[in-house]
Amino acid sequence: MTTTDNNTRSGADPTAGRGDGPLGRLGRWVAAHGRIVTVAWLLVIVVLGAFAPMVEKNLSGAGWQANGSESVRVRELAVEHFGGDASSAIQVVVHSDTPLTDETGRHVIREIVHRLHADSRIGEVIPPQPGATLSADGRTAIVIGGAGASTDDMVRAATDLTPDLQALSTDRITVAPTGASVLWSDFNAANLEAMLTSEMISWPVTLLILVIAFGAVVAAGLPLLLTLAGLVSAAGVLVLVNFVVPVSIWAMNFAMMFALALGIDYALFLVVRFRAAMSSGSGSTADAIARTMDTAGKAVLLSGVTVLVSLSAVMLVPSPSFRSMAAGVMISVVFVLAATLTLLPVVLVGLGRRVDKLALPWARLDRHRSPAFERWAERLWRHPLRWGGAALALLTLLAVPMLSLTTAMPSIKVLPEDASARQGYDLVQEAFGPGAPGMLAVIAPDSDARAVSMVLSADPGVHAVMPAMPSTDHSGLTLVQAMPAVDPSSSELAAIVDRLRDELPESALVGGAAVENLDLADQLDSSLPLVIGVILVLGFLVLLVALQAPVIALLGTLVSLLSTAAAFGVATLVFQDGIGAALFGFESQGFLDAWAPVFFFAMIFAIAMDYTVFLLASAKEQWEATGSVRDAMIESLARSGRVIFAAGAVMVAVFFTFSLSGPLPPKEMGVVLGSAVLLDAFVVRLVLLPVILRLTGRAAWWSPRGLRRVLPTITFAHD
């Protein structure tokens, strides 16, 4: 039966729709042109889906750098003028119980050199050098495969070469490639396995929660169908974009998680509202979808815009990985949002009342309002200070540990103990010293080479200085490598690097893999205030435009900031102080990864504002309809509380599954985002924000006449 037939049989009025808003008219259009919309989406999914399977293979494994930094310049010069003896070079560690000078040891080293030479991505191959890359006891050697390609291609080279090189190991000889490129290769592999494991767990858990929330299997399956369409499309787009600009593999990882969580949120809001419109028995299916789109659809659109605005601020960080991660999540949100506002209405119109098929025996499908949340709202109305004070105290208490938060770039501990990069790292430290895996690279003009060596040799933070290396192309540059006296992840290394940069000749540039991490951490620290400021301002402006009320827009923004601070307080306790490390199965680094505050702040704030829009849009709808502060507060919870609770439960389940397996960063992601949603959905949106509506009263919805003239007119009530 076609959509037109549905409308005719339900007695649709030909004049219906004259009072619809833009989204209501969009709903009617897709209802009347369901076949066109369906075919268009099928084409999008098929075409982009053809590229989606390439996503894990094609996307970048590198990009964690501060563009324009001194250390990145050193790496570029090393690739160009020193045969690729740069931070992205592949270091193949060979260790034996006996000196490697015997025939077996020499054979293994010759074979490593041969295999590195055979790869076009490898630049100059440097055999072990006595006093530099050959240990004093002759039992540990390092073969350097210079970087002859981009950092992304070097990570791919590490992925391709590592298994073959490891296969050269014998009963008494261990071959373990290491270095930054191998580290990222190993990490990406471990991360992919963790993400797939988490997805396997989260999907059935999500479906179970949705079935309970919707009370019907068919309705519960719609959010997952919608999310899958958005994810496949987004994955295909990321692969296509990667042909033009390198895209981090993390972009897809975050996109998968965020699209699943937001797609379910959006679909929940629309499906619940559509069922309510259908149960009212007034009008046709097209009328129901128009009413749904003009109310819930408008809230979803504004929520999506808020999420996109928050994530766009991350683009201010001059790091390829951060920009591509933010772009990846934004692309997934755009596709999920488009599917919610076009494909989902078509499916809902096609299903009609069959959306409630396979209902649970105890489900009350005709209820849009929740009596339980209505009673809860009335309790908050009667005792606002008691409940609001308790919520505020809890959030403040959890936020306090954030004051002692320290950050640094991830250490080798993020890798599993059996990873090649970690094994090689440990072997190098054991044979050459704690600072050996984090060699400093100083490039200067030939005329300053002697002064560079003297400064390095005199510095107490430098354990050993290697002989100066002239450039391979006679460019007039010299490379001097130095071994710091501390572990590459030690907080003391930053002071050593700062001191050297002050004391070395002005022409000298200091770099190396560990220094690149320090420069990126500094860049993230300096970018954080700007990112936070932009997110807060843009978030406030979006709420102001949506609600037309400056007081509640400001308060809604501030409480979102409070829940974000509480989530980072939890992160400090877990990942910096190690509370619960055994439960989540990780080894504490003593700090939170430096990339977390910038990116997680944007994601947490986006989610927080997502729930804020849902609740306040419902409250604004009731305010416009009744002009009653009490009705606006109580009805907003009665009508949207169940949806927020169910969506929050799904998000918590999705995020916390990422904390159960894999390396440390996905665990950080799962715990921080899961804690944020737990606090925001259940403490802020279902307690604190309704209390604020109660206490501010009519002032919450006050809007000066001059502001109303400037802002576009947006209403949530449907005539």
Buried (B, 14 or more C-beta within 10 A) or exposed (E): EEBBEBBEEBEBEEEBBEEBBEBBBBBBBBBBBBEEBBEEBEEBBEEBBEBBEBBBEBBBBBBBBBEEBBBBBBBEBBBBBBBBBBBBBBBBBBBBEEEBEEEEBEEBBEBBBEBBEEBEBBBBBBBBEEEBBBBEEBBBBBBBBBBBBBBBBBBBBBBEBBEBBBEBBEEEBBBBBBBBBBBBBBBBBBBBBBBBBBBEBBBEBBBEBBBEBBBBBBBBBBBBBBBBBBBBBBBBBBBBBBEEEBBBBBBBBBBBBBBBBBBBBBBBBBBBBBBBBBBEEEBBBBBBBBBBBBBBBBBBBBBBBBBBBBBBBBBBBBBBBBBBBBBBBBBBBBBBBBBBBBBBBBBBBBBBEEBBEEBBEEBEBEBBBBEEBBEBBBEBBEBBEEBBEBBBEBBEEBBEBBEEBEBBBBBBBBBBEEBBBBBBBBBBBBBBBBBBBBBBBBBBBBEBBEBBBEBBEEBEBBBBBBEBBBBBEEBEBBBBBBBBBBBBBBEEBBEBBEBBBEEBBEEBBBBBBBBBBBBBBBBBEEBBEEBBEBBBEBBBBBBBBBBBBBBBBEBBBEBBBBBBBBBBBBBBBBBBEBBBBEEBEBEBBBBBBBBBBBBBBBBBBBBBBBBBBBBBBBBBBBBBBEEEBBBBBBBBBBBBBBBBBBBBBBBBBBBBBBBBBBBBBBBBBBBBBBBBBBBBBBBBBBBBBBBBBBBBEEEBBBBEEEEEEEBEEBBBBBE
